Amino acid sequence: MTALGVTVDSVLVRNQELTAADVDGRAVVLSLDAGSYFDFSRVATEIWGMLAEPRRVSEIFRGLSKLHDVDAETLTRDVTPFLQTLVEQRLVRMIAPEEMR
């Protein structure tokens, strides 16, 4: 099954069934479905935190841009593939914009 491509208009939210822990300020997520665990970098941990609630990708980019003084082109190039991997590994899911609270 191929996931739809993540765009700046996509709305993403964490899979609430996953087990996650904070290890030295970094998120470590266990996925029984994937049969693996994921040890996130500091920036990936920031993104993971943002995804606790449904969030549009463009909002994630704005937040990261403010925190790290990074331009939109760099964010699109570097963060979009990471978000796509999270969707493909079922750590996060895409939802319809109307499902945002």
N, CA, C and O of each residue as an XYZ file, in Angstrom:
404
protein
N       0.851     -1.170      0.000
C       0.000      0.000      0.000
C       0.900      1.239      0.000
O       1.778      1.361      0.854
N       0.699      2.128     -0.917
C       1.464      3.357     -1.003
C       0.663      4.491     -0.382
O      -0.510      4.696     -0.695
N       1.325      5.220      0.505
C       0.668      6.361      1.146
C       0.622      7.526      0.176
O       1.482      7.664     -0.694
N      -0.383      8.351      0.337
C      -0.457      9.574     -0.452
C       0.719     10.459     -0.075
O       1.206     10.420      1.055
N       1.166     11.253     -1.028
C       2.294     12.126     -0.771
C       1.959     13.253      0.196
O       0.884     13.848      0.120
N       2.875     13.539      1.097
C       2.728     14.630      2.051
C       3.016     15.944      1.334
O       4.018     16.068      0.629
N       2.138     16.919      1.515
C       2.323     18.260      0.958
C       2.200     19.279      2.092
O       1.886     18.914      3.225
N       2.445     20.550      1.790
C       2.318     21.585      2.820
C       0.884     21.715      3.311
O       0.654     22.232      4.404
N      -0.087     21.254      2.520
C      -1.493     21.327      2.912
C      -1.975     20.090      3.672
O      -3.095     20.081      4.184
N      -1.146     19.047      3.751
C      -1.534     17.833      4.466
C      -1.704     18.133      5.949
O      -0.985     18.957      6.514
N      -2.663     17.452      6.573
C      -2.859     17.543      8.019
C      -2.444     16.196      8.600
O      -2.953     15.148      8.202
N      -1.507     16.242      9.554
C      -0.956     15.027     10.146
C      -1.202     15.017     11.645
O      -1.321     16.067     12.276
N      -1.275     13.818     12.204
C      -1.399     13.645     13.656
C      -0.737     12.325     14.027
O      -0.735     11.375     13.244
N      -0.172     12.277     15.237
C       0.486     11.049     15.705
C      -0.515      9.916     15.853
O      -1.688     10.135     16.156
N      -0.032      8.707     15.635
C      -0.795      7.506     15.937
C      -0.774      7.367     17.462
O       0.285      7.146     18.050
N      -1.923      7.494     18.091
C      -2.013      7.511     19.557
C      -1.777      6.145     20.192
O      -1.630      6.047     21.410
N      -1.740      5.091     19.381
C      -1.561      3.750     19.921
C      -0.094      3.392     20.135
O       0.208      2.323     20.667
N       0.816      4.266     19.731
C       2.240      3.985     19.841
C       2.754      4.280     21.239
O       2.216      5.121     21.959
N       3.807      3.567     21.603
C       4.493      3.802     22.860
C       5.694      4.687     22.578
O       6.517      4.375     21.718
N       5.790      5.787     23.304
C       6.912      6.705     23.130
C       7.501      7.043     24.485
O       6.797      7.076     25.495
N       8.801      7.295     24.495
C       9.491      7.679     25.726
C      10.480      8.790     25.407
O      10.972      8.908     24.285
N      10.757      9.590     26.411
C      11.770     10.631     26.296
C      13.074     10.054     26.852
O      13.134      9.628     28.005
N      14.103     10.047     26.024
C      15.415      9.565     26.441
C      16.418     10.687     26.170
O      16.775     10.955     25.023
N      16.857     11.326     27.229
C      17.811     12.438     27.109
C      17.323     13.518     26.156
O      18.097     14.040     25.353
N      16.020     13.858     26.245
C      15.467     14.929     25.418
C      15.134     14.531     23.998
O      14.795     15.381     23.175
N      15.226     13.253     23.706
C      14.897     12.758     22.364
C      13.773     11.737     22.477
O      13.733     10.942     23.416
N      12.857     11.768     21.505
C      11.756     10.808     21.499
C      12.233      9.478     20.930
O      12.911      9.425     19.904
N      11.864      8.418     21.616
C      12.071      7.062     21.120
C      10.684      6.451     21.032
O       9.962      6.383     22.027
N      10.311      6.002     19.828
C       8.957      5.521     19.569
C       9.027      4.048     19.182
O       9.814      3.659     18.319
N       8.199      3.235     19.827
C       8.118      1.805     19.533
C       6.874      1.547     18.705
O       5.765      1.904     19.103
N       7.066      0.924     17.550
C       5.941      0.558     16.691
C       5.909     -0.957     16.541
O       6.778     -1.550     15.903
N       4.892     -1.573     17.141
C       4.742     -3.015     16.992
C       4.372     -3.374     15.563
O       4.791     -4.416     15.058
N       3.573     -2.505     14.888
C       3.205     -2.748     13.490
C       4.434     -2.815     12.595
O       4.539     -3.694     11.741
N       5.364     -1.885     12.792
C       6.572     -1.844     11.976
C       7.616     -2.838     12.492
O       8.590     -3.138     11.802
N       7.404     -3.346     13.712
C       8.366     -4.268     14.301
C       9.701     -3.585     14.551
O      10.758     -4.196     14.395
N       9.647     -2.309     14.942
C      10.867     -1.536     15.077
C      10.668     -0.403     16.063
O       9.549     -0.090     16.469
N      11.788      0.205     16.437
C      11.702      1.427     17.218
C      12.425      2.524     16.454
O      13.288      2.255     15.618
N      12.063      3.754     16.751
C      12.594      4.910     16.051
C      13.172      5.865     17.085
O      12.463      6.311     17.986
N      14.443      6.176     16.959
C      15.145      7.087     17.858
C      15.300      8.402     17.110
O      16.108      8.505     16.186
N      14.520      9.416     17.511
C      14.468     10.672     16.775
C      15.576     11.630     17.185
O      15.989     11.659     18.344
N      16.047     12.404     16.236
C      16.982     13.500     16.510
C      16.240     14.590     17.277
O      15.033     14.492     17.496
N      16.960     15.618     17.678
C      16.344     16.721     18.419
C      15.253     17.399     17.590
O      14.166     17.666     18.102
N      15.532     17.681     16.311
C      14.540     18.342     15.457
C      13.361     17.402     15.201
O      12.209     17.835     15.223
N      13.636     16.140     14.961
C      12.555     15.174     14.758
C      11.684     15.073     16.005
O      10.470     14.897     15.902
N      12.295     15.184     17.178
C      11.542     15.173     18.440
C      10.644     16.401     18.537
O       9.517     16.306     19.023
N      11.134     17.557     18.079
C      10.301     18.763     18.050
C       9.091     18.541     17.147
O       7.970     18.902     17.507
N       9.314     17.952     15.981
C       8.213     17.667     15.049
C       7.238     16.694     15.693
O       6.025     16.890     15.613
N       7.753     15.649     16.331
C       6.913     14.657     16.999
C       6.020     15.337     18.040
O       4.836     15.019     18.153
N       6.585     16.262     18.788
C       5.803     16.997     19.780
C       4.689     17.813     19.142
O       3.579     17.873     19.671
N       4.982     18.443     18.006
C       3.972     19.232     17.307
C       2.813     18.361     16.831
O       1.682     18.833     16.714
N       3.097     17.095     16.560
C       2.080     16.201     16.003
C       1.214     15.531     17.071
O       0.444     14.621     16.762
N       1.334     15.968     18.310
C       0.454     15.443     19.360
C      -0.994     15.809     19.059
O      -1.919     15.087     19.431
N      -1.180     16.941     18.381
C      -2.500     17.389     17.922
C      -2.447     17.489     16.400
O      -1.373     17.693     15.835
N      -3.588     17.351     15.730
C      -3.587     17.500     14.263
C      -2.957     18.826     13.859
O      -3.292     19.881     14.399
N      -2.046     18.753     12.908
C      -1.312     19.953     12.504
C      -1.065     19.916     10.995
O      -0.659     18.898     10.435
N      -1.320     21.048     10.367
C      -1.034     21.183      8.933
C       0.491     21.269      8.761
O       1.174     21.895      9.572
N       1.013     20.644      7.714
C       2.454     20.638      7.467
C       2.990     22.065      7.392
O       4.087     22.336      7.880
N       2.241     22.968      6.797
C       2.696     24.359      6.713
C       2.898     24.962      8.107
O       3.786     25.796      8.287
N       2.089     24.555      9.097
C       2.253     25.034     10.472
C       3.542     24.484     11.087
O       4.246     25.186     11.814
N       3.836     23.231     10.786
C       5.080     22.622     11.270
C       6.264     23.395     10.698
O       7.213     23.710     11.416
N       6.206     23.696      9.410
C       7.282     24.451      8.769
C       7.448     25.825      9.418
O       8.573     26.260      9.664
N       6.335     26.512      9.696
C       6.416     27.833     10.332
C       7.078     27.736     11.708
O       7.936     28.547     12.057
N       6.671     26.742     12.472
C       7.255     26.553     13.801
C       8.739     26.271     13.741
O       9.515     26.843     14.506
N       9.141     25.391     12.836
C      10.559     25.068     12.704
C      11.356     26.255     12.191
O      12.494     26.474     12.604
N      10.753     27.022     11.289
C      11.432     28.197     10.744
C      11.729     29.204     11.850
O      12.806     29.801     11.879
N      10.779     29.390     12.755
C      10.974     30.320     13.874
C      12.033     29.800     14.846
O      12.866     30.565     15.331
N      11.999     28.506     15.126
C      12.935     27.921     16.087
C      14.363     27.866     15.560
O      15.317     28.004     16.326
N      14.510     27.665     14.249
C      15.830     27.366     13.691
C      16.270     28.324     12.592
O      17.333     28.129     12.004
N      15.481     29.351     12.300
C      15.827     30.318     11.265
C      16.195     29.612      9.949
O      17.286     29.785      9.407
N      15.240     28.812      9.461
C      15.432     28.031      8.240
C      14.412     28.485      7.204
O      13.262     28.769      7.540
N      14.835     28.552      5.947
C      13.937     29.005      4.889
C      13.005     27.877      4.438
O      13.268     26.698      4.677
N      11.918     28.267      3.784
C      10.875     27.327      3.349
C      11.413     26.269      2.389
O      11.017     25.106      2.466
N      12.306     26.659      1.492
C      12.852     25.701      0.519
C      13.624     24.586      1.226
O      13.487     23.415      0.874
N      14.432     24.949      2.220
C      15.201     23.950      2.972
C      14.270     23.046      3.763
O      14.467     21.832      3.804
N      13.255     23.632      4.392
C      12.297     22.826      5.150
C      11.584     21.836      4.241
O      11.452     20.659      4.575
N      11.131     22.313      3.103
C      10.432     21.435      2.164
C      11.338     20.284      1.743
O      10.911     19.130      1.712
N      12.578     20.597      1.422
C      13.526     19.576      0.951
C      13.891     18.580      2.050
O      13.981     17.379      1.794
N      14.103     19.076      3.278
C      14.618     18.227      4.348
C      13.548     17.578      5.215
O      13.729     16.452      5.680
N      12.438     18.271      5.438
C      11.440     17.773      6.394
C      10.346     16.951      5.713
O       9.850     15.991      6.303
N       9.962     17.303      4.493
C       8.883     16.566      3.815
C       9.184     15.071      3.706
O       8.302     14.264      4.000
N      10.406     14.660      3.290
C      10.678     13.213      3.239
C      10.573     12.533      4.606
O      10.132     11.387      4.696
N      10.977     13.238      5.671
C      10.847     12.685      7.021
C       9.376     12.469      7.369
O       9.001     11.414      7.882
N       8.537     13.482      7.084
C       7.104     13.353      7.351
C       6.493     12.228      6.533
O       5.642     11.489      7.027
N       6.924     12.095      5.286
C       6.423     11.008      4.433
C       6.787      9.649      5.037
O       5.975      8.725      5.021
N       7.994      9.530      5.563
C       8.419      8.284      6.209
C       7.559      7.996      7.434
O       7.177      6.849      7.667
N       7.252      9.026      8.218
C       6.385      8.820      9.385
C       5.024      8.278      8.966
O       4.468      7.404      9.633
N       4.483      8.796      7.860
C       3.196      8.310      7.351
C       3.337      6.859      6.872
O       2.517      6.006      7.212
N       4.367      6.591      6.091
C       4.555      5.243      5.546
C       4.773      4.207      6.636
O       4.342      3.062      6.497
N       5.444      4.600      7.730
C       5.684      3.681      8.852
C       4.505      3.639      9.824
O       4.541      2.926     10.827
N       3.467      4.406      9.520
C       2.249      4.483     10.331
C       2.486      5.016     11.739
O       1.777      4.660     12.681
N       3.501      5.883     11.867
C       3.717      6.567     13.136
C       2.807      7.778     13.232
O       2.413      8.184     14.325
N       2.474      8.355     12.081
C       1.494      9.436     12.003
C       0.532      9.092     10.874
O       0.818      8.264     10.009
N      -0.615      9.755     10.912
C      -1.585      9.524      9.843
C      -2.055     10.858      9.288
O      -2.076     11.874      9.983
N      -2.428     10.826      8.022
C      -3.008     12.006      7.395
C      -4.496     11.996      7.692
O      -5.150     10.955      7.630
N      -5.020     13.162      8.012
C      -6.455     13.276      8.248
C      -7.013     14.379      7.362
O      -6.269     15.208      6.837
N      -8.309     14.378      7.207
C      -8.975     15.425      6.435
C      -8.942     16.714      7.253
O      -9.074     16.670      8.477
N      -8.766     17.866      6.592
C      -8.720     19.139      7.323
C      -9.918     19.361      8.241
O      -9.776     19.978      9.297
N     -11.074     18.878      7.865
C     -12.262     19.094      8.696
C     -12.205     18.287     10.003
O     -13.004     18.533     10.906
N     -11.275     17.330     10.118
C     -11.124     16.564     11.364
C     -10.295     17.310     12.407
O     -10.195     16.875     13.555
N      -9.691     18.453     12.000
C      -8.905     19.233     12.964
C      -9.857     19.860     13.987
O     -10.953     20.308     13.650
N      -9.409     19.877     15.236
C     -10.229     20.467     16.295
C      -9.843     21.893     16.523
O     -10.423     22.560     17.380
